[in-house]
Amino acid sequence: MPRYSAQVYYNSREGHSLTPIYPKISLVERYIQQWPDMTADVAEIVVLKERRRNQMPVIHGYYDWVDGKLKLDKSKPAFIHNVLYGLGD
């Protein structure tokens, strides 16, 4: 069963936040919804998919935060970024 986490990047500050690992993307979304002042400041959310043990996770997709929900940004294909970052199998 795949497991997902996310890196949340902000507009007004450097760095990013990490979410815990969940079995569904909807649970990652629910976790982010609980952050009190974060939702207005999100620049981008990168959802990561866990692979086998002792391997780096792969980028599952780039998401925008729209009306309190994750919305896939189809203009940034995750496959190409995984290849560029050396995360392919």
Kinemage of the C-alpha trace (Angstrom):
@kinemage 1
@onewidth
@group {chain A} dominant
@subgroup {mainchain}
@vectorlist {calphas} color= white
{ca met a 1} P 0.000 0.000 0.000
{ca pro a 2} L 1.511 3.348 -0.984
{ca arg a 3} L 2.132 6.008 1.617
{ca tyr a 4} L 2.270 9.762 1.072
{ca ser a 5} L 3.716 12.840 2.713
{ca ala a 6} L 4.079 16.431 1.573
{ca gln a 7} L 6.513 19.331 1.548
{ca val a 8} L 4.707 22.652 1.899
{ca tyr a 9} L 6.460 25.740 0.497
{ca tyr a 10} L 5.399 29.272 1.470
{ca asn a 11} L 5.088 32.644 -0.271
{ca ser a 12} L 6.327 34.880 2.542
{ca arg a 13} L 9.198 32.900 4.030
{ca glu a 14} L 12.002 30.590 3.070
{ca gly a 15} L 12.067 26.914 3.817
{ca his a 16} L 9.262 24.424 3.955
{ca ser a 17} L 7.224 22.277 6.315
{ca leu a 18} L 6.810 18.523 6.205
{ca thr a 19} L 3.707 16.505 6.942
{ca pro a 20} L 3.593 13.081 8.560
{ca ile a 21} L 3.283 10.016 6.328
{ca tyr a 22} L -0.275 8.871 5.581
{ca pro a 23} L -1.792 6.016 3.533
{ca lys a 24} L -3.954 8.431 1.483
{ca ile a 25} L -3.450 11.869 -0.056
{ca ser a 26} L -6.802 12.927 1.386
{ca leu a 27} L -5.366 12.437 4.878
{ca val a 28} L -2.389 14.642 3.987
{ca glu a 29} L -4.903 17.266 2.836
{ca arg a 30} L -6.872 16.957 6.078
{ca tyr a 31} L -3.664 17.411 8.093
{ca ile a 32} L -2.797 20.603 6.189
{ca gln a 33} L -6.326 21.950 6.683
{ca gln a 34} L -5.733 21.852 10.442
{ca trp a 35} L -2.782 24.279 10.298
{ca pro a 36} L -4.230 27.543 11.618
{ca asp a 37} L -2.526 30.358 9.697
{ca met a 38} L -0.798 28.429 6.926
{ca thr a 39} L -3.521 28.112 4.323
{ca ala a 40} L -3.277 31.691 2.990
{ca asp a 41} L 0.514 31.586 2.655
{ca val a 42} L 1.046 28.406 0.583
{ca ala a 43} L 3.051 28.778 -2.612
{ca glu a 44} L 3.221 25.102 -3.566
{ca ile a 45} L 2.769 21.631 -2.109
{ca val a 46} L 4.880 18.727 -3.303
{ca val a 47} L 3.315 15.360 -2.507
{ca leu a 48} L 5.841 12.544 -2.149
{ca lys a 49} L 5.138 8.839 -2.528
{ca glu a 50} L 7.079 6.396 -0.399
{ca arg a 51} L 8.957 3.581 -2.114
{ca arg a 52} L 10.694 0.566 -0.710
{ca arg a 53} L 12.718 0.752 2.446
{ca asn a 54} L 15.995 2.690 2.279
{ca gln a 55} L 15.017 4.496 -0.924
{ca met a 56} L 14.215 8.136 -1.445
{ca pro a 57} L 10.537 8.864 -2.013
{ca val a 58} L 9.443 9.928 -5.491
{ca ile a 59} L 7.493 13.043 -6.373
{ca his a 60} L 3.874 12.029 -6.806
{ca gly a 61} L 2.728 15.463 -7.928
{ca tyr a 62} L 2.857 19.221 -7.537
{ca tyr a 63} L -0.258 20.701 -5.972
{ca asp a 64} L -1.740 24.141 -5.400
{ca trp a 65} L -3.798 25.015 -2.343
{ca val a 66} L -7.182 26.192 -3.660
{ca asp a 67} L -10.154 26.876 -1.375
{ca gly a 68} L -8.763 24.652 1.370
{ca lys a 69} L -8.105 21.686 -0.916
{ca leu a 70} L -5.213 20.186 -2.843
{ca lys a 71} L -5.455 20.770 -6.598
{ca leu a 72} L -3.040 18.950 -8.903
{ca asp a 73} L -0.914 21.289 -11.036
{ca lys a 74} L -0.801 19.407 -14.330
{ca ser a 75} L 1.674 21.873 -15.849
{ca lys a 76} L 4.480 20.330 -13.760
{ca pro a 77} L 4.813 16.632 -14.643
{ca ala a 78} L 6.197 14.689 -11.699
{ca phe a 79} L 7.830 12.049 -13.919
{ca ile a 80} L 10.196 14.577 -15.502
{ca his a 81} L 11.154 16.059 -12.136
{ca asn a 82} L 11.818 12.582 -10.724
{ca val a 83} L 14.205 11.917 -13.612
{ca leu a 84} L 15.916 15.297 -13.192
{ca tyr a 85} L 16.399 14.712 -9.459
{ca gly a 86} L 17.541 11.114 -9.958
{ca leu a 87} L 14.549 9.607 -8.165
{ca gly a 88} L 13.533 7.159 -10.895
{ca asp a 89} L 13.797 3.418 -10.466
